[in-house]
Amino acid sequence: MTPSPDSSLFLLGTSHQVANLNERESIALPSDSIDSFYRGLQELDGLKECLVLNTCNRTEIYGAAEDNLKIEVVSNYLAEFRDLDPEFMIQKTYRRAGPEVVRHLFEVASGIDSQMVGETEILGQLKKAYDDASERAFTGKVLNRLFQKSFQAAKWARTNTGISRGQVNLGNVLCELARRIFGQVGQCRVLVVGAGEVAEGALEAFKSRGSEAITVTGRTFDWCPLSRRKPDELAQKFDGFTLAYSKLHDSLHLFDVVLASTASAKALLTHKQVEVAMKKRPSKPLFVIDASVPRNVEEAASTVENVYLYNMDDVSAIANENLQSRLTEVERCRTALSKRALRLWEQMRAQPSLPS
Amino acid sequence: MNLNDVTSLLWIATFCFGISFVLGMVKTRHSFPYGLQECPFILIVIGFFLQTRALYLRGIEVHGCPLGNGLERTQFILWSLILAFLLLRLVWQLNLLGTFCAGASLLLGSLSLGLKDWDAPYWKAEGYTRLFQDPWIELHASLAIFSYGLFCLLAVVSIMYLSQRQTLLSRKPGFLGPFLPPIQELEVAAFRLLAVGVTFLSLSMVVGTMHWTRHPEFVSQTKLAVTSALWIGYLVLLGMRMSNRLYGSRFAKWTIALFAIALLSLSLVSSKQKKQAFHALPLQPLALNLR
């Protein structure tokens, strides 16, 4: 899959910048359908390289193609795959080409395009997406170089600018919220449903604040599609316990903090289940974090007395509000990354086997 | 500034509470230079001493515990509130609780000082001998007022609870949210304050009942009904909280509502003898005067 000299670089994507949570949910690819999505992409005439980034907050398709492949073809394929109206796709996605793709990827990798500006989880997700695409042999000279350079750019941005200072990390924001609810975060009994990266990041933050009672459960104790980590491995990593998923609802009242981070397409915790659990701990608050897309906890659960339910959008909004004072730093970072992106694009163009 | 004038002292104390409240709120957003960090707390302490001196001077003037008119009762409740805060602060390091207490003292203190009718000089009336001739009744009144102070602090804690809860439910950082105490600690504190307050009020009721059974002619039916209803109200609230039938935001709202009723009840009832002795004066709130 070596691109020809007249191939072009493109990006089709959606994120919090153009779509709300419900809209992103409808576009996001279910984790068990990534394989079939890649297979379908491979069949598009003219597509030479491609990489799918599918996270909680963004779904992006990076590609290098011959000029005869129009980005609408990819867009229509995604719309068809997710059973969406093509017009909806036009409204709720962005398209980039050439140097704009490089600049966008640098911004994504460095975290300045994230909902929580400066967060570092996106870099890990990008690396995983890159590994996935490489293993499938969907990346080539163009995307290999582009992504490796983007990882370097991200590292440079975090080292040389202040975009990663302060609590922009999801886990730290969650710990701060837990402190406002319970006081001593170390005393909280934490239950994680799923073994995704978000869960891992949150557990690290809770553990660093002295949390001892950490329990992990999952719908399956086999391979976790979000992180390739088994729930029992996650529990072991944090000296925690495992809980059989079948006992989740009966044991819910025993926990102070519940973090749901699975790829389940349906709600794992309903309003009724939370209500039943709260009857067993009426005067004790319950902090529920739904870090999943699609959401794993019914929104109506937040109406139960003493239940504090936050989803990814809420946590991100808090973190970003805390970061208002650092906007100037973000601008400085964006300007520097833009220059680096342009330089890379010119180098790529100078090589005959790279996109025009 | 006359440090021997009760009204002036109370105004200065209220002013201190006001400044403390403003500084406390500013402190949540802006760091103070080293050395000025404790300014809000020091102002509360100064206000408390001035208030204590004012009530002491008034006590000498009326020959007893100064609980004879609206101003005295309100100031005594606020004094109890600040005392309870100062005691609580020793075990519970919460500066913002002091700020909220100072705010309550500013509001209610200004109101009581601003209403001239509330400070009628009943001790200057013809035939006045002494507000409380029986020390047991004086004990009853001071216990009851102290319990009112605790209930006032409970209402303050409940307001803080509701503010924190609202901020958390809004899912936004909010202005005060990050600086307010954790919601679980506020709920525990509210429960303990209610238990201690009910204990003091019950003791007061026991002492008051002993007097009532011997001299029922001094206690009006209205006063008896209102104070009993209030006591039962707090007892029921405590029982419901202990049995987990009432908790969270509804519990907080009830504690605020009951304290508002307690405050209003002060101006609804008066003892029979008081009316007879001061028929020429405006009707005064006398809920706890059992003469």
Interface residues (C-beta under 8 A of the other chain):
Chain A: E176 L177 R179 R180 I181 F182 G183 P282 S283 K284 P285 S302 E305 N306 Y308 Y310 D314 A317 I318 E321 N322
Chain B: Q164 L168 L169 R171 K172 P173 G177 P178 L180 P181 P182 I183 Q184 E185 E187 N244 Y247 G248 S249 R250
